[in-house]
Each structure stands twice: as structure tokens, then as C-alpha cells.
Amino acid sequence: GTSTEPFALVWRWDRGGDGTASLQSALSLSAISSGLFRHDATTLRVADGLVLLGGSSGPNPCVFAAKPAVRDGWLPVEIRNTRARSVTCLAASDGGGRRLLAVGM
């Protein structure tokens, strides 16, 4: 049979105004979709060159971070000391010169 593998594709748009785009990175989601790791694709956010996904790592909520300009891979950042089981939403802001990431559980 045929199998599929999920990816997060990161595109770079040409700033010259002609509207062309080139593929910067293809981040496999399989590493954060199996075993102890689970991600929620609806939480996908991009902020300050990072690709962020909410989810869980075992019993703990987790934010998965990738920086495609540096490497193709995910870093799981677990959030401990909470009763929540998963990150359900993410919001990023660059307001007032301060970069903020809000994590909903």
C-alpha cells in the first residue's frame, strides 16, 4: 500500500516583488508524531525565524521548535509543573520591540 509522511514546508518569498517563492526547508513531522511525542497541526506558528507547534511529550505539554535556517529538526520544550496534558494553542507577538510567545493549555 501507499503511505504518507507529514511535513511542514517553509517557503521563502522573493522580496523583489515578482512574487516568486523557493522552498527553504521541508521539516518532517514524523519524529513528533510517534512514540511519546504528539503535535497539533492547528497550533502552527512562525515567529522570529522559528517554526512552532504545540503538543505533548508523554504526560507533559510541549512546544516543538524548529529553526529551518539553521537545521532540519525539532527541539521539544516540555512544560512541567502543570495539570495540563497538551499545548492547545500558540500565539506569537512582536509588539513594542518585545518578542512574546503565549502558550495555551
N, C-alpha and C positions, 0 to 999 in steps of 0.2 A: 504494500500500500504506500501511499504518499504521506509524508509527514511535513509539517510546517514548523518553522522556528521563528519566534517573535523577535523583532529588532526595533530599536529606536534609531531612526535615521536623522542625522544632523546635517542640515544644508547651510551653505554659505552663499549669501546673495551678493552679487556684484554691486558695488556702490557707485559704479559709473553711470547707472541709470538705464542700462539696456535691459534690465530685468532677468539676466541670466543667473542661474544658480548652479553650484557644483556641490557634490557630495563631500562633506568634510569627514564624516565618520559614520560607521554602522555599528552600533552598540548592541550586542546580543543580550536579550533579556532572559535567556535560558538559565544563566547562573543565579539569577534572583527570582526564579520561578519554580525551583525544585528544592527538595530536601527541607531544611529548616526555613529557607527564605521564601517569602511571598511578597509580590508587589501589586499595587493597584494602579493600573494604567491611567485611570481618570485623575490621578494626582500629579501627573507630569507637569513640571515647571522648568523654565530656563531662567537662570539669574547669574549675572557676573561670570559668564563663560562656563557655568556648571549646568548639568542636566540633573534634575532631582526627581525622585519617585518616592512616594510613601508606601509603607507596607509593614511587614513584621519579620522578625528574626527569632524563630522559636516562639517563646511566650511573650517576647518584648516588642513594643512598637519600634519601628526602624525607618530611617531616611536613607535611601540609597543615593549616593552622589557619584557622578562621573564628570571628568573634565576632558572632553574629546580632543582638545588642542594639545594635551599632554600625553594621554594614553587611552587605549580602548579597554575599559573595565570599570567595574563598580566598587565603591567603598561603602560597606554597610556601617551606619552610625546608629547604634542602639540607644534607645531612650529607656532608662531604668527608673526604678522607684515610682512606678505608676501602676494603677489598676487597669489601664487601657491595654488592649491586646494588639492594636494596629494603628498606624497613622492613616487617617481617612481623608485628610485634605492638607494641601500646602499652599501658601501664598507668599510671593516674594515682592519686595518693595525697594526702591532706590530713592525714597523721598528724603529731601533735605540733606543729601550727601551721605546719608547713613543707609547701608545695605542691611535689610532685615529679612528674616525668613520666619514666617509664622507656621507652626505645626499644629494641626488639629487632630485630636484623638477621640 
